[in-house]
């Protein structure tokens, strides 16, 4: 049960790191992550398009 949670944590950390590298406001990126939770991975591809 712990593995999926750890994987999510790693993914979130990686996404935040990528956002900072891209110069995106971390608070904005956090709201994007909230949307992605609802919309799924397809939305991630669309956002990064």
DAGIRA-V200103 format. One record per pair of residues at least 4 apart in sequence whose ideal C-beta (glycine too) atoms are under 8 Angstrom apart, sorted by the first residue. I is the first residue (numbers start at 1). GAP is how many residues later the second one is. D is the distance in Angstrom with one decimal. If there is no record, write none. Layout:
I_GAP_D ; I_GAP_D
This chain:
1_4_7.4 ; 2_4_6.0 ; 3_4_6.3 ; 4_4_6.5 ; 5_4_6.5 ; 6_4_6.4 ; 7_4_6.3 ; 8_4_6.2 ; 9_4_6.4 ; 10_4_6.3 ; 11_4_6.3 ; 12_4_6.3 ; 12_21_6.5 ; 13_4_6.3 ; 14_4_6.3 ; 15_4_6.3 ; 15_14_7.0 ; 15_18_6.5 ; 16_4_6.5 ; 16_10_6.3 ; 16_13_6.2 ; 16_14_7.8 ; 17_4_6.5 ; 18_4_6.3 ; 19_5_4.0 ; 19_7_6.5 ; 19_10_3.9 ; 19_13_8.0 ; 20_4_7.1 ; 20_6_6.6 ; 24_4_6.0 ; 24_5_5.0 ; 25_4_6.7 ; 26_4_6.3 ; 27_4_6.9 ; 28_4_6.6 ; 29_4_6.5 ; 30_4_6.8 ; 31_4_6.8 ; 32_4_6.4 ; 32_15_6.5 ; 33_4_6.6 ; 34_4_7.3 ; 35_4_5.7 ; 35_8_6.6 ; 36_4_7.2 ; 36_5_7.6 ; 36_7_5.4 ; 36_8_5.5 ; 36_11_7.6 ; 39_4_3.4 ; 40_4_7.9 ; 41_4_6.9 ; 42_4_6.5 ; 43_4_6.1 ; 44_4_6.2 ; 45_4_6.7
